[in-house]
Amino acid sequence: MRKKWGPFIGGILIGLVIMAMNYKYVVNDDNLVYKNNLVYEKEKDKPFTGTAESYYENSDQLKFTSKYRKGKLHGETKEYFENGEPSEIIKYKKFRYYILNKKGGYITAVDDPKDKTVMDLLPEWVIKKDLAPVGRLDKDTEGLLLLTNDGQLNHRLLSPKSHVDKTYYAELEKDISEDDLEKLRNGVDIGGYITMPALAEKIDDKKIHLTIKEGKFHQVKKMLEAVDNKVIYLKRISFGKLKLDDMELGEVREVNLEDII
């Protein structure tokens, strides 16, 4: 009997341990910091024992002081109890979405041995685990960049079939004519590839808004070169439903999936 049930019971125990290790308890509060697997109040060395709100996730499991006991798992939330009474509900987010107003001088990559990357622009409160940029902006290009750990969404947004609108503000070396704008609208040859129809709006003689659906390498710059001009400053101001609006340069905001698609 012991031999028959031993492996089965052992398997269950191992499974429970793995499940427990995979739980992520999240906390985020301006007055709290995460250190050595414990939540601390800022400028204090004593672990925090009060309630916390919203989201924080920097390790596989967030350890609270003995004041907290694990409650039942309810969907994507964990309920904690204090002296046997519900204390708070701390949500677990499987996927996270952030938008960054990228500064120039940073490459769009998770890491690089030589250059600073967009990951260096992210503040401490951003949960960087498995985070990756969606698409890319050139090193000298500023503007809206989406980062997420949602691999399927990343692939979906970058798929050639998706045709996600991307709008850029561009400052040019020379005046641009209405004829040149019409060429951009109809599609131009950028080196063996004819671009899809685009929206081109003139702001003044040397400034335009250009909306494209593809994401070819240096596409906006090459499109302007195709009409005998040159981009001297470039900023992406929208990506699909996402808008840069009043975000300051280098600012990061967390968004929801509904804000993206």
N, C-alpha and C positions, 0 to 999 in steps of 0.2 A: 504494500500500500504506500509506504513511504517512498519507494523507488518510483512508483507509478505517478504520484502527484507532485513529487519533488521538483522535477524540471518544469512542470506546468506553473506551479506557484512561483518558482524562481523567475520564470519569464514574465509573469504578471508584475512582480516586484520591480524588475528591470524596466519594464514599460512605464510604470508609475514614476520611477526616478527620472527617466528621460522626459516624460511629460512635464514634470515639475521643473526640470532644468530649462525647458523651452518656454515656460511662462515668462512674460515680460511685464513687470509692474512699472507704471509710468507716473512721473510726478514732474510738474513744472511750475515754479513760482519764483518771482523775482527775488524773494527773500531767502531762497534755498539754494544750496550748492550740493553737488554730488562728489563724494570723496571716499575712497577706500570702501566702496560698496555700501556706504551709508549716506543718508541725507543729513546735511548740517545746515544750521542757520548761518547766514553770512557773518563773518568776523567772530564766530564762536566755535569752540572746539568740542562742544557737547552735541551728540546726535540729536536731531530734531524729533520731538515726540508728539507734536500736535498734528492737526490735519493738514493735508496738502491738496492742491487742486490741479486739474488739467493734465498735462502730459510731460513726461520726461523718460528717456530710455537710453541709457548709455551702457548697459550690460545686460546679460541674459536674465538676471534676476536682481531685483532691487530689494535689499534687506532693510527691514524696519526694526526698530527696537522691540523689545518683548511686549510693549504695550499693545501691539497689534497681533491679531490672530487671523489666519487665512479663513475666509468664508467660502461659500459655494461659488462655483464658476457660473456666471450668467452670461451666455453668449460671448461677447468680446469685452466683458467687464469682470473685475474682481471686486468683491465687496469685503471690506474690512470691518472688524468689530473691536470695540473698546469696552472692556468689562462686560462682554456679552451683548452689547447693543451696537447696532450699525453705526459706524463712524464716518465712512465715506465710501464712494464708489470711484475706483481709479480705472480709467479706460486703457485698453491696449489697442494700439493702432498697428495693423499689419502693414499698411502702406502709408507713406508720408510724402507730401508734396510741398515744395518750396519754390518761390520765385526770387530771383536775384537780379538787381540792377547792376550788371557787371561793369567793373572798371576796366579801362584800357591797361595793357601791360600784363594781363593774366591770360594764360592759355586755358582752353576748355578741355580739361582732362581731370581725372581723379588724382593722378600723381605724375610727376615728371622729375627726372634727375637733375635738370638744369634750370627750368623756368618755374616761376610761381604759377600756381593753378587757381582756378575758381574756388577750389575747396579751401584755399587759404583766406578767402574773403568771408567764409561762413563764421558767424559768431558762435560762442560756446553753447548756446541753448539749442542750436540745430543738432539733430540726431544724425550723425554722419554715417552710421553703420549701413553698408550696402548702398549708399547714396551715389547716384551717377547723373551727370547732365544729360538732358534730352537734346540731341543734336549738338551743334557747336557754333560759337561765335569766334571770329578771328581774334588774334591776340590784341590788336589795336582797336577792335570794335567794342563799343559799349552797349548797354541795354539789357533787355529782358531775356533771362535764361531760366528755364524750368529744370529743377533737379528732383529726382524721385528714386525710391527703391522699388518701384512698380515696373518690373521688366516688361511685362506684357503691354502696358500703356506706352512705355518708351518705344517699343517696336511698332506699335500701332500708329503713333504720331509720326514716326519717321518713315513709315512705309510709303513707297511711291504712289500707292493707290489712295492714300489718305488726302493728299492735296491740302494740307493745312496752310491757311493764309499766314504769311509772316510780313509785317509791315516795318519798313525801315525809314528813318530820317537820314538823308544824305546831304552833305555840303560838298559842292563841286569846285573844281579848279577853274572851269570856264562857264560862261553863260550857257544855258540849255534852251534850245528852240522848241517850238511846238512840234516841228517835224521830228526832232529827236525823241520827244515824248511819245509821239505816235508810233515810232519804231519800237520803243520799249514796250508799249501796250500790245503790239502785234507779235512780238517775239524777235529776238536777235540771235545771231550766231556767236557763241562764246567759245569757239574752238571745237568744231565738230558736233556741236549740240545746239539746236534751236530752242530757245526758252519758250515756255508756255505763255499765253497771253497774260499780261500783268496790268495792274492799276498804277498809273503814273500821274501824280498830281504836282503841279508847280507851285511852290510857296513863294519864291521870288527867283530872280535870274539864275542864282547859283545854289538854290535849295529846293529839294523835292521830297515827296513821300513816294515810296515805291513798295508795292505789295506783290509778292511772288508766292507761288505755290510749291516750288521745288526747294531743294536745299543743296545745290551744287557747290563745289569748292570755290570760294571767292566769287560766288555768282553775281552779287550786286556790283562789285567792283568791275568784273568782266563785262557786265551788261553796259555799264557806262563807258568802258573802254571801246565797246563796239560802236558807240555813237561819237567816238573821238573826244571823250571827256575823261575826267579822273576824279575819283572819290578822295577827298582829303579828310573827311570826318564821317563816321558811320555809327548809327545807334539804332538798335531794334526796339521799336515802341510797342509792338504787339505780337502775340503768338497764339493763333486761334482765338479763343474767347478771352485769353489773358491780356491785360492792358498794363502798360508801365505806369500810366497816370502820373501821380505826384510822388512816386518813389524817389528817394534821394539816391545819389550814386553810391553804390556799395551796400544799400539797404537790402534786407532779406525779410520776406513775409511767408508765413505758412498759409497754404490755400487748401481747399477741398477738391475732391475729384469733380464735383459738380461745377466748380469754377473753370475747369479745363475742357470738359467735353459736354 
